[in-house]
Structure formats: structure tokens, C-alpha cells
């Protein structure tokens, strides 16, 4: 009799959650190591990439927009942006239509580092998930399905 009350006690590989976290940790370590080489943390990259993505539309972007796009809570985005601002990668200004909101823009230095970071991360993604072969698109679709209505 075991004191380990898991249905996967005899076969941990049957646990989707454990498999997911193991794969995530392997991928995340590669991403963190690559970004560290250019002076970014992974959360900083996610916020910069979200800002860059949103900026393509030409609209003013605020912290809430970045939080929604990145699925990071607003307070954490605010902290990350404060650090990016200190590093000269973004600027934040009070929104003209809402004194409580901050609009965010990427500086030239921010665009420059994002241009270096995107190929690094996308290259890691291609190598790492490329092992899935033709199943990569189906895998991505299944992952996105999990985000609906959560």
C-alpha cells in the first residue's frame, strides 16, 4: 500500500500535467538562456513582443492591452514595463483621455533588442517543436483550444 494518492503513482508518464511541465521547463530553459545573452528576461521579452505585435495596428497601446495580449496580469505588466523603461526600451506616458492609464511606446533601443530577440526565440521554437513534424500545427491548435473561455 502506497501513501502516494495519485492515479499515476505507478506510471507518471500518464500524467498530462507532469508531461506538460517537463516539456515547458525544457523549452523555457532554452529561451531563458538565449534571452539572457542579450540582456532580457523571458517576461520582458513577452511584454516587448506583445507591444511590438500590437503596435503594428498603429493604435495607442496601454498596459491593459499588453496584459490582455500576453495573458499576464496588469500589475505584473506594470512592473515589467517599469523595468523596461529604466532600461530605455519603452516609454510610458499618461493617456490623454484617461489620467489613470499609461500609453506605452517602444524606443529605438527597444525595437533594436526585439529585432534580435524574435529570431532567437522563434528559432528555438522551430527547433524544439520541429520534432513534432507534421503534428506541430495540430499541437498548436490543441494548445490554443485550452485557452478558450478560461
BAFI-369558 format. One line per 2 residues: number of its first residue (from 1); for each residue x, z, y of C-alpha. Coordinates in nm, 3 decimals. Each point is the difference from the previous one (the first is absolute). Layout:
NUM = X:Z:Y  ... $
//
This chain:
1 = 0.000:0.000:0.000  0.140:-0.106:0.336 $
3 = -0.050:0.174:0.334  0.019:-0.340:0.172 $
5 = -0.365:-0.091:0.061  0.046:-0.371:0.065 $
7 = -0.167:-0.276:-0.192  0.341:-0.172:0.021 $
9 = 0.193:0.296:-0.138  0.122:-0.199:-0.299 $
11 = 0.037:-0.335:0.177  0.084:0.016:0.373 $
13 = 0.025:-0.379:0.021  -0.380:-0.013:-0.030 $
15 = -0.040:0.166:0.341  -0.065:-0.263:0.269 $
17 = 0.078:0.252:0.275  0.337:0.091:-0.151 $
19 = 0.087:-0.366:-0.056  -0.100:-0.084:0.357 $
21 = 0.208:0.279:0.156  0.304:-0.090:-0.211 $
23 = -0.020:-0.364:0.108  -0.067:0.100:0.362 $
25 = 0.303:0.231:0.001  0.228:-0.275:-0.134 $
27 = -0.125:-0.251:0.258  0.001:0.255:0.283 $
29 = 0.361:0.102:-0.064  0.112:-0.361:0.034 $
31 = -0.196:-0.044:0.322  0.124:0.331:0.149 $
33 = 0.362:-0.082:-0.084  -0.022:-0.347:0.155 $
35 = -0.170:0.126:0.317  0.244:0.287:0.035 $
37 = 0.272:-0.264:0.032  -0.159:-0.127:0.322 $
39 = -0.099:0.340:0.136  -0.371:0.012:-0.085 $
41 = -0.206:0.230:-0.216  -0.271:-0.149:-0.217 $
43 = -0.283:0.146:0.215  0.168:-0.142:0.312 $
45 = 0.015:-0.340:-0.168  -0.368:0.018:-0.096 $
47 = -0.099:0.083:0.358  0.223:-0.273:0.148 $
49 = -0.125:-0.255:-0.252  -0.362:0.096:0.075 $
51 = 0.066:-0.029:0.373  0.167:-0.339:-0.049 $
53 = -0.287:-0.123:-0.215  -0.264:0.117:0.248 $
55 = 0.193:-0.140:0.299  -0.042:-0.353:-0.135 $
57 = -0.358:0.005:0.127  0.109:0.062:0.359 $
59 = -0.228:0.300:0.055  0.103:0.341:0.129 $
61 = 0.086:0.227:-0.291  -0.046:0.374:-0.006 $
63 = 0.104:0.274:-0.240  -0.341:-0.003:-0.170 $
65 = 0.036:-0.373:-0.073  0.337:0.062:-0.163 $
67 = -0.137:0.296:-0.197  -0.288:-0.209:-0.134 $
69 = 0.222:-0.294:-0.089  0.261:0.215:-0.175 $
71 = -0.231:0.261:-0.154  0.209:0.275:0.160 $
73 = -0.182:0.276:0.187  0.001:-0.021:0.380 $
75 = 0.206:0.315:0.057  0.273:-0.121:-0.235 $
77 = 0.000:-0.341:0.168  0.034:0.176:0.335 $
79 = 0.305:0.194:-0.123  0.160:-0.314:-0.145 $
81 = -0.065:-0.191:0.323  0.154:0.280:0.204 $
83 = 0.317:-0.030:-0.208  -0.002:-0.380:0.024 $
85 = -0.044:0.033:0.376  0.299:0.234:0.021 $
87 = 0.197:-0.263:-0.190  -0.101:-0.268:0.248 $
89 = -0.200:-0.200:-0.257  -0.347:0.040:0.155 $
91 = -0.157:0.098:0.328  -0.323:0.195:0.041 $
93 = -0.213:-0.004:0.311  -0.330:0.158:0.091 $
95 = -0.278:-0.248:-0.068  -0.162:-0.127:0.321 $
97 = -0.352:0.050:-0.135  0.052:0.336:-0.175 $
99 = 0.233:0.265:0.140  0.018:0.170:-0.342 $
101 = 0.118:-0.312:-0.184  0.348:-0.150:-0.008 $
103 = 0.069:-0.371:-0.023  0.309:-0.089:-0.201 $
105 = 0.235:-0.293:0.038  0.316:-0.088:-0.184 $
107 = 0.319:-0.033:0.204  0.257:-0.274:-0.047 $
109 = 0.205:0.244:-0.210  -0.308:0.078:-0.209 $
111 = -0.069:-0.369:-0.064  0.364:-0.050:-0.088 $
113 = 0.010:0.279:-0.258  -0.335:-0.110:-0.145 $
115 = 0.142:-0.352:-0.045  0.278:0.159:-0.207 $
117 = -0.227:0.239:-0.191  -0.275:-0.239:-0.107 $
119 = 0.223:-0.226:-0.212  0.163:0.306:-0.159 $
121 = -0.329:0.153:-0.109  -0.163:-0.329:-0.093 $
123 = 0.310:-0.087:-0.205  -0.024:0.331:-0.185 $
125 = -0.370:-0.064:-0.059  0.071:-0.350:-0.136 $
127 = 0.274:0.126:-0.234  -0.179:0.314:-0.111 $
129 = -0.348:-0.141:-0.050  0.130:-0.339:-0.109 $
131 = 0.042:0.155:-0.344  -0.379:-0.029:-0.026 $
133 = 0.028:-0.378:0.009  -0.337:-0.173:0.020 $
135 = -0.170:0.341:-0.020  0.130:0.100:0.346 $
137 = -0.300:-0.142:0.189  -0.245:0.164:-0.243 $
139 = 0.188:0.330:0.032  -0.021:-0.017:0.380 $
141 = -0.372:-0.079:-0.018  -0.055:0.301:-0.226 $
143 = 0.195:0.227:0.235  -0.202:-0.118:0.299 $
145 = -0.320:0.059:-0.194  0.092:0.368:-0.016 $
147 = 0.009:0.021:0.382  -0.358:-0.120:0.050 $
149 = -0.237:0.273:0.119  0.253:0.281:-0.027 $
//
